[in-house]
Amino acid sequence: MDYSHFFILGVVQGLTEFLPVSSSAHLILLPRLAGWEDQGLVYDIFAHLGSLVAVLFYFRKDLARIVPDWAATLHRPSAAGDGRICWYLMIAIFPSAVAGLLLYDTVATVFRNPLLIACTSIFFALVLLLADYTGKRSRQEHNLSLLDAVWIGMAQALSLVPGTSRSGITMTAGLFLGLDRHTAARFSFLLALPTILLAGGYDIYKYLQAGSAADPVALSVILIASAASSWCAIRFFLALIERTGMLPYVIYRLLLGGVLLYLYL
């Protein structure tokens, strides 16, 4: 693969990580459809780290408020403030962390099947559409509860299956719970922080165990491209979600699933 391929992979990762269309599916499928060799685990890791950088930068002001409030609760539990959001994120990450450890080898092999990706893309697109049309969308961030975090966290565990979409399934859960679109999206994006940190850390550990080599320039290209496109995707999505709803992303996923069924059946 040349550097232009890594740039394209980084852009695709960044755009699809936060839009409800499944980044893992696109990272698996793009090399196959383009006739490129598989980029390998370490490049996927750096693509996701780029998305992590984008979230940290975009939500830096929120995090500057949330993290100190969370730290205050360690000494005085009654001083929750915005620190409760941090606790909810930590709780929500637990189901997918456990599932990821138990199913790591299966996810890395069996689940990378184009037909499976096609089916999950179509099915969870329809579930997202149902949540968007039937959800009450009457609750905002200050209404988030511990039970919401548990349900969203359990939903996120399903995103281990490529094609499900981590952001898509967590927004779906949020909408079913009555959150408005903006709140569901913000919580999903913030949840990407611990999710990418844990998954990336474990993947790096596995990579170091394997002792493989990687091109540092290609790693830099994919990380920077992913970070820039991720930031654009977050800003675009949060600015337009209340006006567009989920229908454009549902249509895209249905088309993607249909094309994959046509190509691989």
N, C-alpha and C positions, 0 to 999 in steps of 0.2 A: 504494500500500500504506500502511496506517496502522500506528501503532506496535505495536499488538497483533499484527499479522502478523510484524513483525520479532522480537518477543518469542517467538512460537511457533517461528519459524525457528531462533532461537538455542537454545531448549530442545531442539528436534529434533536440531540439529547436535551439541549437547553429549552427548545420550543415545546417539546412534548412532555418534559418532566412535570410542568405545572399546568399545562392544558390537559383536560380529562380525556387523553387519547392513548396513554400507555407509552412511556419512553422505552421501557425494556423491550417491548414488541418491536419498536422501530429500530433499536440498536441491533436486535437479532436479525430482522428482516432486510434492512438496507444493504448489508454486504451480500446477502444471498441474491437479492433482486438485481443489484448492480454488478454482480459477478466478481466482487472483491473477495479476498481471503478474509476469514474472521479476524477481527482486530485483536482478540484476546482479552482476558480478564482485566489486566492492569490498565488498559486504555478505557474500558468501561468504568473502572474505579475513578480515573481522573476526570472522565466526563461527568460523573455524578458529583465529584468534589467541586467542579465548576459551578454546578447548580447550588451546592452548599454555600459557596462564596457569594453567589447572587442573593440568596435568602438573607444571609447575614448582613449584607450591605443594604438591601431594600428595607429590612425591618430593624435597622440599627437603632432608630429612635425608640421603637417599641421595646426592643430588648434592653435598652438602657434604662427603661422604666420597670420592666417585668422582672429582670434578674435581681436587682437590689431588693425589690419587694419580696421575691422568693427567699433571698438570703435572710431577710428580716424574720420570716416565719420559722426559721431554724432555731431562733432564740426566743421568739414570742409568737406562738401559733395563731393567736388572735389577730395579729397584724397582717392579715392576708393581702388586702389590696389587689393589685394586678398579679401578685405572686401566685395566686391560685391557678392562673393560666399555665404557669410553669409546671405546677404539680399535675395538672390535667394532661399536659404533654408527656410527662414522665409515665403517667399511668397508661395513656393511650398507646405508647410504644411497646408495652410489655407483651401483648398477644402476638404481634408480628415478630418480636425478638425471639420468643420461644418457638414459634412456628418455623422461623428461619433457621434456627439451630437444628431443629429436628428434621427439616426437609431440605437442607442445603444441597446435598448431592442430587436429589430428585429435581430440584429447581434448576440446577446447572446443566442437567442432561435431558431428562424426559420432558420437562415443561417447555423446552426450546423447540417445540414442534409447530410448524406453520398452521396446520389444521386446528390445533388446540388454540392458538392465538386468534385465528379467524372466529372460532366459536365463542371464545370469551369476549372478544371485541364486540361482537353482535349482541350477545346476551346482556352484558353489563351496560351497553349503550341503551338498550330498551329499559333496563332497570333505572338508569339515570334519568331517562325521559319521564318515566312514571313518577319518580321522586320529585322532579322539577314541576310537574303538573299537579300533583296531589298534595305536596308539602304545603303547610300553612304559611311558611316563610314570615312568621310573626315574631321570632325571637332573635335577639342580638347578642353581642359578645358578653355583656354583663349578665345575661340569662343563662350562660353555660353552666352546666352542673357536672358533678362527678360521674353521674350515670351517663351523661352525654359522652364524656371522655371514654368510658368503658365501651360503649356501643361503637363509637367511631374507631377505637383501637381494634376491636374485634373485626370490624369491616376491613380495616387496613391489612389484616393478616391475609385476606383473600388476594391481595395484590401481589403475593408471591408468584401467582400464576400469570405469566406474561399475557398481555392483552386485556387484563382486568383494569389496569391503570390505578396507581396508588392515589393520585389526586382525585381521579374520577370516583373511586369507590368511597373515599372518605367524604367527598362532597355529597355523594348520594346518601350516605348515612346521615350527614348533617341536615340535609333537606327533609328526609323522612322524619327526623326528630323535630322539625318545625323551625330550624334556623333559616334566616334569610340567606340569599345567595352569597352576599358579600361576606357575612360572618362564616358561613360554611367554607368558603374559599380561603379566607384568612387563616382559620384554624388548620385547614389542610396544609397550607403553605408553611405555617409555623411548625407543624408536625413533621415536615420534611427535615428539619434541623436534627432532632435526635435520631430520626430514621436513617438518614444518610450517614451520620456519624457512626452509628452502631454497625450498619451494614458495610460501610466503607472500611471501618476498622477491622472487621472480621475478614473481609476480602483481602485487605492488605496483609494480614497475618497469613492467610492461605497462600498468597502470592509469594511472600518471603520464604515460606516453607518450601515452595516449589523451586525457588532459586532461578527463576527465568530472567532474561535480560529485556530491557526496553529502551527505546530511543528517547532521550530526554527532550529533544526538540519536538518530536511528535506528541509527547505527553504535555508539553507546554501549549502547543497549538490546540489540542483538544480541550484542555482546561480553560484557556482564555475564550475560545469560541463558545464553549458551553456556558461560562459565566455571563458573557455579554448577552447571549440569546435568552438565557434564563431570566435575566433582569428585565429584558424587553417583554417576555411572555407574562411575567408577574404583573408588570405595570399595565399592559394591554388588557389582561384578563380582568383585573380588579376594576379598571376604569369602565369597562363595557358590559360586565356580566349582568347587571341589573336590567340593561336594555336588550341584550341579545338572548338571555337565558341560555339553556344548555342545548337547544335544538341544533345549532350549527355543528357542534362537536359530536352530537349523536349521529347526524347525517354523515359526517366524515368517517366515523367508526363503522357505520353500516356499509359504506362504500368500501372501506379498507377490508372489512371482513368478507364482503362479496368477491372482491378481486382475489383475495387469498384462496377462497374456496374454488374459484375458477382456475387458478394456477396450479393448485396442489391436489385437487380431487382427481 
